[in-house]
């Protein structure tokens, strides 16, 4: 893989992590999609903090994921609900996971990203948020179910 392609892939991966954070922030703070995307693009992408440098994200991919998650939220939440056990409707799961499913759902419902890439990328995002938990396996199972329903032709 060329260095440039690898860099683009890393930027897309970073933008997925930022999209999950942005969707979480929108839900917890009640901010608009415009306010949150502006804040992330201005203050987070490539910023340097005491904890270290934040990765540069792919702004177009970030906007597409966040916008798709907002525009298709009802459809994505229904897909997620069907993938979850009946006893666990989406409003009862961890808000970070809810944001993650919405971001991944945007790629499954509204973007050309291959479903297997979407699943792998968002399982990696889950590992970043829950490094020692069972959540990445849970995310893998739920996203696999969602992907098979949203894009059956890819399986």
PEWO-V765764 format. One record per residue. N is the residue number from 1. RES is the residue in one letter. PSI is psi in whole degrees, -180 to 180 (NA if undefined). Layout:
# PEWO-V765764
N	RES	PSI
N	RES	PSI
This chain:
# PEWO-V765764
1	X	135
2	X	158
3	X	-39
4	X	-43
5	X	-39
6	X	-41
7	X	-43
8	X	-41
9	X	-43
10	X	-38
11	X	-40
12	X	-41
13	X	-44
14	X	-40
15	X	-30
16	X	-44
17	X	-46
18	X	-38
19	X	-43
20	X	-44
21	X	-42
22	X	-43
23	X	-39
24	X	-47
25	X	-42
26	X	-45
27	X	-43
28	X	-28
29	X	-15
30	X	12
31	X	157
32	X	161
33	X	-37
34	X	-45
35	X	-44
36	X	-44
37	X	-39
38	X	-45
39	X	-46
40	X	-45
41	X	-33
42	X	-42
43	X	-17
44	X	-42
45	X	112
46	X	8
47	X	157
48	X	128
49	X	175
50	X	-35
51	X	-12
52	X	-173
53	X	137
54	X	143
55	X	151
56	X	130
57	X	164
58	X	103
59	X	-42
60	X	-43
61	X	-43
62	X	-50
63	X	-41
64	X	-41
65	X	-50
66	X	-46
67	X	-43
68	X	-40
69	X	-39
70	X	-48
71	X	-34
72	X	18
73	X	-45
74	X	-46
75	X	-43
76	X	-44
77	X	-36
78	X	-43
79	X	-45
80	X	-46
81	X	-43
82	X	-27
83	X	-22
84	X	161
85	X	145
86	X	-31
87	X	-10
88	X	74
89	X	156
90	X	-32
91	X	-8
92	X	-4
93	X	165
94	X	134
95	X	-29
96	X	-42
97	X	-38
98	X	-45
99	X	-41
100	X	-46
101	X	-34
102	X	-42
103	X	-49
104	X	-40
105	X	-37
106	X	-41
107	X	-36
108	X	-38
109	X	-36
110	X	1
111	X	166
112	X	2
113	X	130
114	X	136
115	X	-39
116	X	-34
117	X	-45
118	X	-48
119	X	-50
120	X	-46
121	X	-44
122	X	-23
123	X	-39
124	X	-39
125	X	-43
126	X	-39
127	X	-33
128	X	-38
129	X	-32
130	X	68
131	X	-27
132	X	6
133	X	-178
134	X	-5
135	X	-42
136	X	-39
137	X	-40
138	X	-47
139	X	-44
140	X	-47
141	X	-46
142	X	-45
143	X	-35
144	X	-45
145	X	-46
146	X	-43
147	X	-41
148	X	-33
149	X	-43
150	X	-38
151	X	66
152	X	-28
153	X	-15
154	X	-4
155	X	NA
